[in-house]
Amino acid sequence: MAKIKSVYICSQCGYESPKWYGKCPTCGEWNTMEEEIKESVKAAPAVKRKVASALSYPYSITEITTENEHRYDTGCSELNRVLGGGIVKGSLILLGGDPGIGKSTVLLQICQYLGNSMKVLYVSGEESQRQLKLRANRLGVNSPNLFVMTETDVEVVCEQIRAEKPDIVMIDSIQTMNLTELSSSPGSVTQVRESTNCLMRTAKSLDIPMFVVGHVNKEGSIAGPKVLEHIVDTVLHFEGDKQMSCRILRAVKNRYGSTNEIGVFEMTDTGLVEVPNPSVMLLSGRPKGVSGTCVTCTIEGSRPILAEVQGLATQSGYGNARRMATGFDYNRLSLLLAVLEKRAGYYFSNNDAYINIVGGLRIDEPAIDLAVAMALISSLKDVPIDENVVVFGEIGLAGEIRAVSQAQLRVNEAVRLGFTKIILPYHNLKAVKCDGAELIGVKNIRQAFEAVSI
């Protein structure tokens, strides 16, 4: 009879230990050791060494060709952009995001397009077939080549994949899948890791692309061991506030393309709708003649996006002034406020300061520093900024405005949307050409605010 014992497994690196640690000895993370029930089985008898197959034989890299590489079109240009041009055969794609953000919705929607020419298998471990049918009716998904299966046993799922040989598989979600030979509960570190390994071997052996939905924990990372992200080929994250309609799809890892591209969607009653021109959506409803608002241009991958930065500075009613940032790094906001006081003479010590990037967009690029500073100064002085102005530039600790990358792309996007004045770093001025707008190069913060004020 097998002995039952408990082990502790790190949810970040998969390290196993017979005793609990507050800090993982391998990766150094705190409070990541989770208890798992493990049965000890007798060692299997030794087997003969296998003969190397044709696939395991080493080839010279010059002999390997990529002529037959084919990417499947998803029918969604925004998803194609994030994936690097489409779905690669045999790839394993992990799609993560908060509950209700739209993970299952986008997969079911692309099944409609893929079903026109391919056989699609959708495996759900969370919903019944009737529930899936109701949601498919709401989204207008009725392809006869879409086959639905409700199962949580990974071995049964893999057997069905080998028997049916679909062209593409959707697994929703990996936290509900389990291997019956493991005694731990579904969603545990061991179950998630081994279930993903089983699906990965099936996808690679049959050359079938596979989407796997993964839930996230309260820290925002995908639930389960960190090794889960190392197993798959691509990791996609759905971002956005559930209270707002804007959704951002971002590639965190991609073996077949860039990780800098983003896809922009809008959640509607009939599902997710692509937003090919996110600048127009993010700037819609922008107030005019109001202080504390400024338009900037950020680069996401190869795409320039105009976004509205809102700042608010108001007299503090407490002993310590409050600082709050939505869609912008809090520490970067504190740094900019210190520079504005020390180098430019704008004092926020007794004022609460708030920054908001409109539309649920999160921007970490230093190029929007100048727009953040202009929005805060505008609110502090209660002086509106010209509504036809776009501002971008990085602010250094000495108060200087430093050059940014891809300035020409930013200028072209601003001109395309009808802006007539562009404030940019002085060192970028010589390398930028523009006929449709006035370019003003600035060297410090005071010059910039004088240029943007009405």
MOCORUR-V313315 format. One record per run of one state. SS is the DSSP state (a for helix, b for strand, c for the rest). FROM is the first residue (numbers start at 0). TO is the last residue. If there is no record, write none. Layout:
SS_FROM_TO + SS_FROM_TO
//
This chain:
c_0_1 + b_2_9 + c_10_14 + b_15_16 + c_17_21 + b_22_22 + c_23_28 + b_29_29 + c_30_31 + b_32_39 + c_40_69 + b_70_71 + c_72_75 + a_76_82 + c_83_85 + b_86_87 + c_88_90 + b_91_96 + c_97_101 + a_102_113 + c_114_118 + b_119_123 + c_124_127 + a_128_138 + c_139_144 + b_145_149 + c_150_151 + b_152_152 + a_153_163 + c_164_166 + b_167_171 + c_172_172 + a_173_175 + c_176_176 + b_177_177 + c_178_187 + a_188_205 + c_206_207 + b_208_215 + c_216_220 + b_221_221 + c_222_225 + a_226_230 + c_231_232 + b_233_238 + c_239_244 + b_245_253 + c_254_260 + b_261_267 + c_268_269 + b_270_273 + c_274_276 + a_277_282 + c_283_291 + b_292_299 + c_300_301 + b_302_314 + c_315_321 + b_322_325 + c_326_328 + a_329_343 + c_344_349 + b_350_356 + c_357_364 + a_365_380 + c_381_383 + b_384_384 + c_385_387 + b_388_390 + c_391_392 + b_393_394 + c_395_398 + b_399_401 + c_402_405 + a_406_415 + c_416_419 + b_420_424 + a_425_430 + c_431_436 + b_437_441 + c_442_442 + b_443_443 + a_444_451 + b_452_452 + c_453_453
//
